[in-house]
């Protein structure tokens, strides 16, 4: 507003008015004196009495004492009301957008997923057959998939009956780009293949339709570790067959690029594809290891929770989650629950 007034009243250019704004905001005394002289002179030339121009500039100097705080209080107040309305009336849509905006910040993702669960909104794990780049809304119940129970969240707050009805059929699906070490470029390769031929029917179908050379070994490994390919096999078997998957896919696409013909003529889907043979039961990954990977790559547990087996016995004794510990609780007694992940002996 100050910039606009300087342009209209004293003939400032936009860049000059920005210099004036900075001088007022940062209380730069020498710069303010120069601008006062320039502003008053320009205003008088446009027919504004000198005393009026000087009074306006004096008001601007006073405004610097509270203008920054007032402007921020106003804009944050508006945002708070708008987001509170959206969260109350459109909780699934709002939380989906919020999770997508913070998809690269695992701490915030974990916090907002817990908030979703407290609101009664299911957050489904990543899956190459259902997930998008960002978090997305699923209105229909997808087919059953391999995996344990969701972690039980402590409910809190009042949820409107309207929201509960709305959320009965809607869930949020984890976005593939929210997985650490999985870039949007790699995800787009998978989504393009899925858009052309529908959901992947098997591991061989996945390797024939997705050019894994463009996905990358590290990204594919992380997708397997968080369970995004659970529909095609056990995570340990998939990790053991990682190189085989990439090599088979690469050979298939090289054959297609070279125009290799099938036995009956034409470039069939199976041209150059030898298939992927996973070593069944060779590598059994413990549930604890799977949960460790999920926590590391997603920021939270999605397929199960380390405390799921005992939560019925200890749930009533928990007063807070770690994400709820704020400065307001400083000095108060709280009860948390945790898991021992490492023991380090000290010799004295």
ABEGO torsion letter per residue (X at the ends): XAAAAAAAAAGBBAAAAAAAAAAAAAGBAAAAAAAAAAAAAAAAAAGBBAAAAAAAAAAAAAAAAAAAAAAAAAAAAAAAAAAAAAAAABAAAAAAAAAAAAAABAAAAAAAAAAAAAAGBBBBBBBAAABBABBBBBABBBBBBBEBBBBBBBBBEBBBAAAAAAAAABBBBBBAAABBGBBAAAAAAAAAAAAAAEBBABAAAAAAABBAAAAEAAAAAAAAAAGAAAAAEBAAAAAAAAAAAAAAAAAAAAAAAAGBBBAAEEBBAABGBAEBBBBBGABBBBAAAAAAAAAAAAGBBAABBAAAAAAAAAAAABABBAAABBAAABGBBBBBBBBBABBBBBBX
